Amino acid sequence: MSVKHRIMFSMATAILAATAALAEVKTDYDRTAEFSRYKTYSWGKVSTQDPLWSGRIKEAVASALAAKGWSEVESGGDVSIMAMEMTEDHQTLNTYYDNFGGGWGWRRGFGGGLGESTTTEETYKVGTLVIDLFDTSAKKLIWRGSATDTLSDKSDKNIKKLDSDVQRMFERFPPEVKK
């Protein structure tokens, strides 16, 4: 193999390795939501195996949203945020109820309840971080972001990865809704 081919092969391998190290970041949103009217947020539940990750997730999201001009309020924000770490590989049916026992939010799997519900199916791998934004007054999911391979048991390395993945998740946030 010539020197030129070795260099090209080495560069291709390095690019492939760098790409493989990046988390797969996905986002989706309600095309009818008016994101321009949202300016504040409050936190709902943050579910992680390691309680230390809860604060780290909140800090990463707060940084991303502050850059977009949003402010955190203790309660009653325009948007309520919930986050969850997937702790096992599985398909998830997420059902969102607008009125379930006096409250609302994540309900994994099917369940009874009063009011209308929406169920979505997603396959998540261990270590995937899912962040949901709900319109607080309408109690409706308006945005979802997920990043694979974001959370694991390697703390120092993963704090930087968490920050980077959340920033990538919110790169094009708020979405421009086309009417």
Phi, psi and omega in degrees: 000133182287164179298320180299316179294322178296317180296314179298317179296317179296319179294318179297319178296318180295318179295318179297317179295319179295320179293319180295332181285341180284140176288150172278118181252129178233146173221154174209158183206163177285117184291349180261351181290141178261087186296337180295340181271353180266129179225342182233157177216155174230154180269137168262223184278140171238114183252114176220157177293318182260115182302337179292334181290335181304309179295323180294320178296315180299319179295317181295317180292319179301318179297315181295318182285326177298323178295339179263002178090010179271153179236144176274137172236152184304314179206160177076023178294162176302325182235141173251135183248137174231144180224148182213137173265130175281126184255358175206153176288126177188161172276139182238133169256115179256122179247128181250124181253141177274348178201095183232102177058036178086357181221187179206168178139205183289135170225110182279130180087185179274150178199161178277174177157174180260154177089185182272156178219159176230133179240131176238152179245136179211145174255123181240147176261161176305138178089000178283135176257128178243128178238124180245138175245127180246140169291116187297315183287322180275347182053050187228135175295126180243341183203142176222133174234146176218149177222124180280157175054033183270322185246130175208194185267010180258087193305300187302310181297320187281339175296315177296319180295318178302309181301315180296315182294320179292321176299317178296322180299322184261012180306313184255035181253142353286148181293148176272111182277123179270131182252000000 
